[in-house]
Amino acid sequence: MVDMAGVARAKSVPIGRADAFHRSGMGAPPVWNAFCVDNAIAFTDRVTVVGDLRMRADLTAAVVLDEGWAWAPAELFHQDGSPFDGCARGRLRALQADTEAHGLRALVGTELEFVLAAGDAPLPHGQWQPYGLGALFAAERFVADLEESLADAAVPVQQLHAEYAGHQFEISLAPDEPLRAADHAVLARLVISRVARGHGLQASFSPQPDAADAGNGAHVHLSLTRDGAPLLSGGNGPHGLTDGGAAALAGIVAGLPDLLGVFAGSLLSAQRLQPGRWSGAFACWGLENREAAVRLIAATAGNPLGANVELKCVDPSANPYLAIAALLGLALDGLDRGLPLPAETPVNPAEHPDAVRLPDRQPDVLDLLAGSALAASILGAEIHDALLAVRRHEVATYADVPVEQLAERFRFAWTS
């Protein structure tokens, strides 16, 4: 499972007991949902030392890894077998069902950025070339082993390349149904981490592995169809948007400030979410605009998968299940309310007088999340409360710590 801090937690059993893990589950105290990135526990009125849950492996999504290991995503249930409302994967399952109840089919693709490090320190930049062939071949054995391991784990990789920051790579995963896309994102991070360790390296999925460098993103792409017809192309709106597609896009843009605590709520997120870093620091949309939080990618001959929107402000400290659930919830809210599409931002938002800057202080981000009825509705009360408790612990504990120290302290907190 992935907790509110975005950290993967697990239990293991001998393979002969896998069916028991699936049917009755393994014990998991409720505090698992309130673990913080520093392993403290953010107790709430709902999360105390009393009680127990069951962590059930979803064997329909299980994958055999190498060296005698298999992996499966898990969901949390009460002891009586009823679903636990605080389960992130369960919440995404519900949002996917809600999307389908609207007569829609959603496809989600994810991107994973990570930085390789030796031991506990970043590798020296040396002659690193962003997107360079030399940079890729400098790690050619790692890259080849990684692609082979991801293929063995049935993770659908579309591309892998050297990224902008030193020793940074990005992997793009093929679009799939939301729940399966989130599973793939979680599994891919596990595989990347394991392969890196096999090469004497560590992979950092921190939003800001190094305070002086560009951070890691975890962009999410979304496309929607109704009765086989796309909502984001083939219409009479801007760049081919249909009325429904425009409303969905409007919902995402309008709700971004309220849900930013889901997409980029960690103590290091604000450091990454800065203008000029292609991180989506502005609550606006634009065709192929990489500085806008919402980038519209049109259906063209160069995009055979069809039109989609990319949410760029998501970083790897976000729980992938919650990030995708929140994105679906915002799109559905826009559709339900028939929201009008705001004007496009066709230039760098930093140069546009009407562009809305997303909050860049974690206390402000969390205050918006806390006061948002929309966020509470999309996430449910149990998740809403737990997420706020975990992220507010980070503010209370580390607000005065210099970002250089935070980057070093939590460089591998999100490494599986």
Stockholm file with secondary structure:
# STOCKHOLM 1.0

chainA/1-416         MVDMAGVARAKSVPIGRADAFHRSGMGAPPVWNAFCVDNAIAFTDRVTVVGDLRMRADLTAAVVLDEGWAWAPAELFHQDGSPFDGCARGRLRALQADTEAHGLRALVGTELEFVLAAGDAPLPHGQWQPYGLGALFAAERFVADLEESLADAAVPVQQLHAEYAGHQFEISLAPDEPLRAADHAVLARLVISRVARGHGLQASFSPQPDAADAGNGAHVHLSLTRDGAPLLSGGNGPHGLTDGGAAALAGIVAGLPDLLGVFAGSLLSAQRLQPGRWSGAFACWGLENREAAVRLIAATAGNPLGANVELKCVDPSANPYLAIAALLGLALDGLDRGLPLPAETPVNPAEHPDAVRLPDRQPDVLDLLAGSALAASILGAEIHDALLAVRRHEVATYADVPVEQLAERFRFAWTS
#=GR chainA/1-416 SS CBCTTSCBCCCCCCGGGHHHHHHTCEEECGGGGGBCTTSCBCCCSSCCSSCCEEEEECGGGCEECSTTCEECCEEEECTTSCBCTTCHHHHHHHHHHHHHHTTEEEEEEEEEEEEEEETTEECCCTTCCTTCHHHHHHTHHHHHHHHHHHHHTTCCEEEEEECSSTTEEEEEECCBCHHHHHHHHHHHHHHHHHHHHHTTCEEECCSCSSTTSCCCCCCEEEEEEETTEESSSSSSSGGGCCHHHHHHHHHHHHHHHHHHHHHSCSTTHHHHCCTTTTSCCEEEEEETCTTEEEEEECCCTTCTTCCEEEECSCCTTSCHHHHHHHHHHHHHHHHHHTCCCCCCCCSCGGGCTTCCBCCCSHHHHHHHHHTCHHHHHHHCHHHHHHHHHHHHHHHHHHTTSCHHHHHHHTTTTTCC
#=GC SS_cons         CBCTTSCBCCCCCCGGGHHHHHHTCEEECGGGGGBCTTSCBCCCSSCCSSCCEEEEECGGGCEECSTTCEECCEEEECTTSCBCTTCHHHHHHHHHHHHHHTTEEEEEEEEEEEEEEETTEECCCTTCCTTCHHHHHHTHHHHHHHHHHHHHTTCCEEEEEECSSTTEEEEEECCBCHHHHHHHHHHHHHHHHHHHHHTTCEEECCSCSSTTSCCCCCCEEEEEEETTEESSSSSSSGGGCCHHHHHHHHHHHHHHHHHHHHHSCSTTHHHHCCTTTTSCCEEEEEETCTTEEEEEECCCTTCTTCCEEEECSCCTTSCHHHHHHHHHHHHHHHHHHTCCCCCCCCSCGGGCTTCCBCCCSHHHHHHHHHTCHHHHHHHCHHHHHHHHHHHHHHHHHHTTSCHHHHHHHTTTTTCC
//
